[in-house]
Amino acid sequence: MEETKIELQLIKLSEIQSQEVSWLWFPFIPYGKLTIIQGDPGDGKTTFILNIAAKLSKGESLDGGMNFIEPLNV
């Protein structure tokens, strides 16, 4: 088995360009970013995520301030 070496690339924070964030559900879930749902066992994390997926797949809003025109793929 051939071993592949990966070189670590370091980037200075001063070289990173800022960009505006698009939100699926402001200010909780941004598009294209990592979102972690954390809680104790039995808190309803799975039910919460399945509810969000179901609403988005039907084109429903997650709260009163959101309106989707067509359903999203989840």
C-alpha angles and dihedrals in degrees: 000000000000116000117224119207118213119205116221113232118208120204123194114234088229089062095056115101117220118234136189116260121231113215130216090186114006121253097357111054121031123194115252096008133104114264120189122202105202131183146116122289110281096024092118102254094143093046090049094051093044089051091052092047092048094050094047092047090054094045094247124143122251092222139000094278098058128080124180122195097203136012119274128225112248 
